[in-house]
Amino acid sequence: MAKAARILLVEDNRMDVELTLDAFREGRLANIVHVARDGQEALDYVFGVGKYADRGKYALPDLILLDLKLPRIDGHEVLQRLKATPVIKRIPVIVLTSSKEEGDRALSYDSGANSYLVKPVSFDGFLDVVRQVENYWLVLNVGPPDSFETDSPGQPPP
Amino acid sequence: MIFVSLIDNIALLLAVCLLHGLVMSKAGHRRFLAQLLSGLVFSLATLVAMSRPVILSPGVVFDGRSIVISLAGMFGGPVATALTVVPATIHRLYRGGGGVVMGVCVVITSGLLGMLFFHLRQRRAYLTQPLYVYLFGLLVHVNMLFWTLTLPRDVMVSTFKTIWIPVIVIYPLATLLLGTLMANLEAKVASEKAIQTLNEELEHRVSQRTAQLEAKNKEIEEFSYSVSHDLRAPLRAISGFAQIITRRHRQNLNEEGRHYFDNIVQASQHMDRLIEDLLRLSRLGRAGVRSENVSLKELLEDIRVRYSSRIEAEHVVFSLPNDLPTIRSDATLVSVILTNLIENALTYRRAGTHHCVEVHCAKADATVTLGVTDNGIGIPAEFHEKIFALFQRLHNQDEYPGTGIGLALVKKAVDLLDGKIVVQSDLGRGSTFLVELPVQVL
């Protein structure tokens, strides 16, 4: 990988943030993780609103890790807005939540989540999840083109 | 002779009266429509009665109109009365003759007397009793005889002499007959309406209650969901940071510190299992009970595979019956029952014995009885009921790990399937759990 991957972690719980960052540090990859503490901040970051207007400093993330239970705007709504926006919707979004509820799972995939992961309680489990996310989504998986202006070659035939 | 003719005339009215009953029973709950329709029926009855009169002399005719019109007034109400009186008046005027004044006056006063009784009986329900209906008939027809005074002088006396006995004898009786019939119909319609109202009220209350219960259920579900998830976040922090310390800073801790941190990690893992089981309990049956083909053979083989490492490591003799049927039931619920019973049977073993767990199955016409037997520690008789309660445990974590939710889950699943569960157990000999499910055996 030529450059460090940029990850947007959307998580309101400070301790979960620390655990996730710690787990990323234990991983082998050099990642730049930006943390958004609620749904509004996540949307501001991705859409370059307010203090995130400077794309040079706050580049679009390569991967979004999204909690569902968030203050102000919840994860489901964030997901729906991201996936309803052209180009932005190409960014892989991984739901990372405590909920195993069928309703949450159905709604997330309906809204276009690329993956759905349940946070394990044990740190070992957590490490494992983060390691596998890095390995699959940032190493194996070939993401959308760097230039987000690239057009897709029209609609595929129905 | 005049008696026979009058009775013939009245018999016609009976038929029309039944038509009125039909109208009342179909439209009795809509007041205006009922009045309109019964007005039309009464009006038809009057015209029928007037078309087959007893002719005493040219222009002097007698028929059952006074009966119908007065009853239309008494039972039909204002609209029905008007609808009856107007055509009858026109009909009588059109026929003309010496009796026209008497005829029209009888039509109008009969209607008015009927209306008077209609109003009186709104407050005095007893006026529809046979005696009062008869008196009403008598009044109407005394009134009718009074109007013979308007007949031309040459026929007045002879007419009165001819008609007064039949009018006083037959007409009030006919009024009584038809009036009682209508009163009965009216009472029937009223009681049907009352029953309908009661039913609607009951239905309304049931649906209201159901909605309340559904709201309560939803509230409980939301509560357990949110408690379970909100409890998890701090738990993850406790266990996560404790694990980071035990791993990265182990060398900085003395033995006591290491022991305590291990305790924290263990306790938080136990709490995680508790939350998981509670969530499972609250989720169980939430999506309703399905009816699907459940192969007990496949289901039990799956469970055996899931616990195979434990069965081998602990040298347990685990046996499944050969002829396991396929049943119509809910696979998830049956799986919850068998998994938890088997896990318990594997867990509560006696030290120093060769542990055996045996699953058995008995089929009957409409039931299947599944049993799980072990030769473990057994359950004291006084706890045979209590063990199915939530969080009821008989041992501490160090003796036998568990959350105290397993048998509560089993009980809930059995209840959802309308089944029965019993335990047979002797302390120190082992336990048998028997689950009887009312299912179709395929």
Interface residues (C-beta under 8 A of the other chain):
Chain A: N13 M15 D16 L19 D22 K69 S98 S99 K100 E101 E102 K119 P120 V121 S122 F123 D124 F126
Chain B: Y225 H229 R232 A233 P234 L235 R236 A237 S239 G240 F241 Q243 I244 R247 V265 S268 Q269 D272 L279 A287
